[in-house]
Amino acid sequence: MDRRSFLRTSALGGGAAAATTLAAPAYAQGKRTLTMVTSWGRGLAGVFDAAQHSADSITAMSDGDLTVEIKAAGELVGAFEVFDAVTAGQADMYHAADYYFTGQHPAYQYFTAAPFGMTAQELANWYYHGEGGMLHDELGQIFGLKSFLAGNTGAQAGGWFSKEINGPEDFNGLKFRMPGMGGQALGKLGASVQNLPGSEVYQALASGAIDGTEWIGPWADEKAGFQEITKIYYTAGFHEPGAALTLATNRDVFESLSPAHQKIIEIAAAETHQWNLAQYLNNNGAALQRLQAAGVKTLQFPDAVWDAFGGAAAETLDGYMDDELFAKVRASVEASMKDSSGWLVKSEGAYRAQRDRILG
């Protein structure tokens, strides 16, 4: 039996037995400090803001009974080590993008963004009014986590390149930074894919260690300074159409809190999800204009490249369908996405097309 299967069987099978023998948790009294580790460099635009906002909200709403102490990437553990630090009890909570942890379980991909997956609005529909929140919790139980969405970047850009992409063959041998299953799909097109923490991307691109990178979108990308290195920017990507961030608390720690404090964490995360999405979307338009004024060439991938993305993404996702929980989450996502999109295209989509036509 592999580690994932063992963890799943142990956590879910043992949980029911434990529930019949353990008393209700004793809630800690008085003031308490919780340590939050993050996958973000301190001050990294948008993503670290979301971590800070959620921490500040928890402290404010608890009237200071809960103080969240934030550790940026590398201050306590590395950017990609935060999951294990919280499951092991080395830290109380993490703020990260859950698709960094597909090695722990592939279904985590869907709680950030999957290739050709949900937009930010579609994700919110599924998470808060469909099965998404329940499935996130089911996944968290395997690893001793209580998880909530706590940020969203909106649709992410296709990325920065050292050369224009005219066909799928241009990815062959290209050294490109892209995490998660989007990166795996690029690998199927021949790219040499690397998963670097955000704080390391600029130097890798500047040094030539990578030929290109996706990050987030105009505002965060401008803050990162990629326009200083290359002027070729693809503004639409297949890999993260509405990328969510997660606040996850060690489950034992969460259950030791009072119901009121548990609810504060839940509400702080949900409010951060909307606040952060608005932060990105509010800033992206002006940042795009500044980038273009500075000589950045904004491009779209040709249809042949999009077709190649589609085939590679489907092959990547299909490769995980032997995992029962991954298959369950994927089916739920795709059913919800179809339902949401059917209305959004006919209402908001049609309206925006006409609005933009009329207003020019």
C-alpha positions as CSV (number, residue, x, y, z in Angstrom):
1,M,0.0,0.0,0.0
2,D,1.4,3.4,-0.9
3,R,1.7,6.3,1.6
4,R,-1.3,8.2,0.2
5,S,-3.6,5.1,0.5
6,F,-2.3,4.3,4.0
7,L,-2.9,7.8,5.2
8,R,-6.3,8.0,3.7
9,T,-7.4,4.6,5.2
10,S,-5.9,5.3,8.6
11,A,-7.3,8.9,8.8
12,L,-10.8,8.1,7.6
13,G,-11.1,4.6,9.0
14,G,-9.6,5.5,12.4
15,G,-11.5,8.8,12.7
16,A,-14.9,7.1,13.2
17,A,-13.6,4.9,16.0
18,A,-11.9,7.7,17.7
19,A,-15.0,9.8,17.6
20,T,-16.8,7.2,19.8
21,T,-14.2,7.1,22.5
22,L,-12.8,10.6,22.8
23,A,-14.6,13.3,24.7
24,A,-15.3,16.7,23.2
25,P,-12.2,18.8,23.0
26,A,-11.3,21.1,25.9
27,Y,-11.2,24.6,24.5
28,A,-8.1,26.7,25.4
29,Q,-8.8,29.7,27.6
30,G,-7.1,33.1,27.5
31,K,-4.9,34.7,24.8
32,R,-3.1,32.5,22.3
33,T,-0.5,33.0,19.6
34,L,-0.7,30.9,16.4
35,T,2.3,30.6,14.1
36,M,1.5,30.9,10.4
37,V,4.1,29.7,7.9
38,T,3.7,30.8,4.3
39,S,4.9,29.9,0.9
40,W,5.6,33.6,0.1
41,G,8.5,35.9,0.4
42,R,7.8,38.7,2.8
43,G,6.0,41.5,1.0
44,L,5.4,39.5,-2.2
45,A,2.6,41.4,-3.9
46,G,-0.9,39.9,-3.5
47,V,0.0,36.5,-2.1
48,F,1.8,37.7,1.1
49,D,-0.9,40.4,1.3
50,A,-3.6,37.7,1.5
51,A,-1.7,35.9,4.3
52,Q,-1.3,39.2,6.2
53,H,-4.9,40.2,5.7
54,S,-6.2,36.9,7.0
55,A,-3.9,37.0,10.0
56,D,-4.9,40.6,10.9
57,S,-8.6,39.7,10.5
58,I,-8.3,36.8,12.9
59,T,-6.6,38.9,15.5
60,A,-9.0,41.8,15.1
61,M,-12.2,39.7,15.2
62,S,-11.0,37.7,18.2
63,D,-10.3,41.1,20.0
64,G,-6.7,40.0,20.4
65,D,-7.5,36.6,22.0
66,L,-5.9,35.0,18.9
67,T,-2.7,36.6,17.6
68,V,-1.3,35.2,14.4
69,E,2.5,35.4,14.0
70,I,3.5,35.2,10.3
71,K,6.6,33.5,9.1
72,A,7.6,34.3,5.4
73,A,9.1,31.6,3.3
74,G,12.5,30.6,4.7
75,E,12.0,32.2,8.1
76,L,10.9,29.0,9.8
77,V,10.6,26.5,6.9
78,G,11.0,26.7,3.2
79,A,8.2,27.7,0.8
80,F,7.3,24.2,-0.2
81,E,7.7,22.8,3.4
82,V,4.8,24.6,5.0
83,F,2.3,21.7,4.5
84,D,4.5,19.2,6.3
85,A,5.4,21.7,9.0
86,V,1.7,22.1,9.9
87,T,0.7,18.4,9.7
88,A,3.7,17.6,11.9
89,G,2.7,20.3,14.5
90,Q,5.9,22.4,13.9
91,A,3.6,25.3,13.0
92,D,-0.1,26.0,13.7
93,M,-1.3,27.1,10.2
94,Y,-0.1,27.7,6.7
95,H,-1.0,30.1,3.9
96,A,-0.1,28.8,0.4
97,A,-1.4,27.6,-2.9
98,D,-2.5,24.0,-2.3
99,Y,-1.3,22.9,-5.8
100,Y,2.2,23.0,-4.4
101,F,1.2,19.9,-2.5
102,T,0.0,17.5,-5.2
103,G,2.8,15.2,-4.1
104,Q,0.9,14.7,-0.9
105,H,-2.3,14.2,-2.8
106,P,-3.2,15.1,-6.5
107,A,-6.7,16.3,-5.6
108,Y,-5.1,19.4,-4.0
109,Q,-4.7,20.7,-7.5
110,Y,-8.3,21.6,-7.7
111,F,-8.2,23.8,-4.6
112,T,-5.9,26.2,-6.4
113,A,-6.6,25.8,-10.1
114,A,-6.6,23.0,-12.6
115,P,-5.7,23.4,-16.3
116,F,-8.8,24.3,-18.2
117,G,-10.7,24.5,-14.9
118,M,-12.8,27.0,-13.0
119,T,-12.7,30.8,-13.1
120,A,-12.7,32.6,-9.8
121,Q,-16.5,33.0,-9.8
122,E,-17.1,29.4,-10.8
123,L,-14.7,28.2,-8.1
124,A,-16.6,30.3,-5.5
125,N,-19.9,28.8,-6.6
126,W,-18.6,25.3,-6.2
127,Y,-16.8,25.9,-3.0
128,Y,-19.4,27.8,-1.0
129,H,-22.6,26.5,-2.5
130,G,-21.6,23.1,-4.0
131,E,-19.4,20.3,-2.8
132,G,-16.1,22.1,-2.9
133,G,-15.8,23.1,0.8
134,M,-16.9,19.6,1.9
135,L,-14.4,18.0,-0.4
136,H,-11.6,20.3,0.8
137,D,-12.4,19.2,4.4
138,E,-12.5,15.5,3.4
139,L,-9.0,15.9,1.9
140,G,-7.8,17.8,4.9
141,Q,-8.9,15.0,7.3
142,I,-6.4,12.7,5.7
143,F,-3.5,14.9,6.7
144,G,-4.9,16.4,10.0
145,L,-5.7,19.8,8.5
146,K,-8.7,22.1,8.6
147,S,-8.6,24.1,5.4
148,F,-10.3,27.1,3.9
149,L,-9.9,29.1,0.7
150,A,-8.2,32.4,1.7
151,G,-7.3,34.4,-1.5
152,N,-7.7,34.3,-5.2
153,T,-5.6,35.8,-8.0
154,G,-8.2,35.7,-10.7
155,A,-7.2,34.5,-14.2
156,Q,-3.5,34.2,-14.5
157,A,-1.4,35.3,-17.5
158,G,0.3,32.8,-19.9
159,G,3.6,34.2,-18.8
160,W,6.9,35.8,-19.9
161,F,9.1,34.3,-22.6
162,S,12.5,34.9,-24.1
163,K,11.0,34.3,-27.6
164,E,7.6,34.3,-29.2
165,I,5.6,31.1,-29.3
166,N,4.3,30.4,-32.8
167,G,3.5,26.8,-32.4
168,P,3.5,23.9,-29.9
169,E,7.0,22.9,-31.1
170,D,8.4,26.1,-29.6
171,F,7.9,24.5,-26.1
172,N,10.3,21.7,-27.0
173,G,13.4,22.2,-24.8
174,L,12.1,25.5,-23.3
175,K,13.1,25.9,-19.6
176,F,9.9,27.2,-18.0
177,R,8.7,27.8,-14.5
178,M,5.2,26.5,-13.9
179,P,3.9,24.6,-10.8
180,G,1.3,21.9,-10.6
181,M,-0.4,20.0,-13.3
182,G,-0.1,22.9,-15.7
183,G,3.6,22.4,-15.5
184,Q,3.2,18.7,-16.1
185,A,1.1,19.4,-19.2
186,L,3.9,21.7,-20.6
187,G,6.3,18.9,-19.9
188,K,4.3,16.7,-22.3
189,L,4.9,19.4,-25.0
190,G,8.7,19.0,-24.4
191,A,9.3,21.8,-22.0
192,S,11.8,21.4,-19.2
193,V,9.6,22.5,-16.4
194,Q,10.8,23.9,-13.1
195,N,8.8,24.6,-9.9
196,L,10.5,27.6,-8.1
197,P,9.3,29.6,-5.1
198,G,8.1,33.0,-6.1
199,S,11.0,34.8,-4.4
200,E,13.5,32.9,-6.6
201,V,11.9,33.4,-10.0
202,Y,13.3,36.8,-11.0
203,Q,16.9,35.8,-10.5
204,A,16.4,32.5,-12.4
205,L,14.9,34.4,-15.3
206,A,17.6,37.1,-15.2
207,S,20.4,34.6,-15.1
208,G,19.1,32.5,-18.0
209,A,18.5,29.5,-15.7
210,I,14.9,29.5,-17.1
211,D,13.7,30.8,-20.5
212,G,10.4,31.9,-19.2
213,T,7.9,31.9,-16.4
214,E,4.4,32.3,-15.4
215,W,3.7,34.2,-12.2
216,I,0.3,35.8,-11.7
217,G,-0.8,38.8,-13.7
218,P,0.1,42.3,-14.7
219,W,0.2,43.9,-11.2
220,A,2.1,41.2,-9.4
221,D,4.3,40.5,-12.4
222,E,5.2,44.2,-12.7
223,K,6.0,44.3,-8.9
224,A,8.3,41.2,-9.5
225,G,10.1,43.1,-12.3
226,F,9.9,40.6,-15.1
227,Q,9.5,43.4,-17.6
228,E,13.1,44.4,-16.9
229,I,14.3,41.1,-18.4
230,T,12.0,40.4,-21.3
231,K,9.3,42.3,-23.2
232,I,7.3,39.2,-24.5
233,Y,4.2,38.7,-22.4
234,Y,1.3,36.3,-23.1
235,T,-1.7,37.6,-21.2
236,A,-4.0,34.5,-21.2
237,G,-3.0,31.1,-20.0
238,F,-4.6,27.7,-19.7
239,H,-3.2,26.6,-16.4
240,E,-4.8,28.8,-13.7
241,P,-8.0,30.5,-14.7
242,G,-8.9,31.4,-11.2
243,A,-6.2,30.4,-8.8
244,A,-7.2,30.2,-5.1
245,L,-5.0,30.4,-2.0
246,T,-5.5,28.4,1.2
247,L,-5.3,28.9,4.9
248,A,-5.0,25.6,6.6
249,T,-4.8,25.0,10.4
250,N,-3.5,21.9,12.1
251,R,-6.7,20.0,12.9
252,D,-5.8,19.3,16.5
253,V,-5.0,23.0,17.0
254,F,-8.3,24.0,15.3
255,E,-10.3,21.7,17.5
256,S,-8.7,23.0,20.6
257,L,-10.1,26.4,19.9
258,S,-13.6,27.6,21.0
259,P,-16.4,27.4,18.4
260,A,-16.3,31.2,18.2
261,H,-12.6,31.2,17.4
262,Q,-13.1,28.4,14.9
263,K,-15.7,30.5,13.1
264,I,-13.5,33.5,13.2
265,I,-10.8,31.6,11.2
266,E,-13.4,30.4,8.7
267,I,-14.9,33.9,8.2
268,A,-11.5,35.6,8.0
269,A,-10.4,33.1,5.3
270,A,-13.6,33.6,3.3
271,E,-13.4,37.4,3.5
272,T,-9.8,37.3,2.5
273,H,-10.7,35.2,-0.6
274,Q,-13.0,38.0,-1.9
275,W,-10.7,40.9,-0.7
276,N,-7.7,39.4,-2.4
277,L,-9.5,38.7,-5.7
278,A,-10.7,42.3,-5.8
279,Q,-7.1,43.5,-5.0
280,Y,-5.7,41.7,-8.0
281,L,-8.5,42.7,-10.4
282,N,-8.5,46.3,-9.3
283,N,-4.8,46.6,-9.9
284,N,-4.2,44.6,-13.1
285,G,-5.7,47.0,-15.6
286,A,-3.5,50.0,-14.7
287,A,-0.5,47.7,-14.4
288,L,-1.1,46.3,-17.9
289,Q,-1.2,49.9,-19.3
290,R,2.1,50.7,-17.5
291,L,3.8,47.6,-18.9
292,Q,2.6,48.3,-22.4
293,A,3.9,51.9,-22.1
294,A,7.2,50.5,-21.0
295,G,7.5,48.5,-24.3
296,V,6.1,45.2,-23.2
297,K,4.5,43.3,-26.1
298,T,1.3,41.7,-25.1
299,L,0.4,38.6,-27.1
300,Q,-2.1,35.7,-27.3
301,F,-1.1,32.1,-28.1
302,P,-2.3,30.8,-31.5
303,D,-5.2,28.3,-31.6
304,A,-2.8,25.5,-32.5
305,V,-1.0,26.1,-29.2
306,W,-4.3,26.2,-27.3
307,D,-5.2,22.9,-28.9
308,A,-1.9,21.4,-27.7
309,F,-2.5,22.8,-24.2
310,G,-5.9,21.1,-24.2
311,G,-4.6,17.7,-25.2
312,A,-1.7,17.8,-22.8
313,A,-3.9,19.0,-19.9
314,A,-6.4,16.2,-20.5
315,E,-3.7,13.6,-20.6
316,T,-2.2,14.9,-17.4
317,L,-5.5,14.9,-15.5
318,D,-6.5,11.5,-16.8
319,G,-3.2,10.1,-15.4
320,Y,-4.6,10.6,-11.9
321,M,-8.0,9.0,-12.3
322,D,-6.9,5.8,-10.6
323,D,-7.1,7.8,-7.3
324,E,-10.6,7.6,-6.0
325,L,-10.7,10.9,-4.3
326,F,-9.1,12.7,-7.2
327,A,-11.7,11.3,-9.5
328,K,-14.5,12.3,-7.1
329,V,-13.2,15.9,-6.9
330,R,-12.7,16.1,-10.6
331,A,-16.2,14.9,-11.4
332,S,-17.6,17.4,-8.9
333,V,-15.6,20.3,-10.3
334,E,-16.5,19.6,-13.9
335,A,-20.2,19.2,-13.2
336,S,-20.4,22.4,-11.3
337,M,-18.3,24.2,-13.9
338,K,-20.7,23.1,-16.6
339,D,-23.7,24.3,-14.7
340,S,-22.2,27.7,-13.8
341,S,-20.7,28.4,-17.2
342,G,-24.1,27.7,-18.9
343,W,-25.6,30.7,-17.3
344,L,-22.6,33.0,-17.1
345,V,-21.9,32.7,-20.8
346,K,-25.5,33.6,-21.7
347,S,-25.8,36.4,-19.2
348,E,-22.6,38.1,-18.1
349,G,-20.6,36.9,-21.1
350,A,-23.1,38.2,-23.6
351,Y,-23.5,41.5,-21.7
352,R,-19.8,42.2,-21.6
353,A,-19.3,41.5,-25.3
354,Q,-22.1,44.0,-26.1
355,R,-20.9,46.5,-23.5
356,D,-17.4,46.5,-24.9
357,R,-18.7,46.7,-28.5
358,I,-20.9,49.7,-27.7
359,L,-18.5,51.6,-25.4
360,G,-15.5,50.8,-27.6
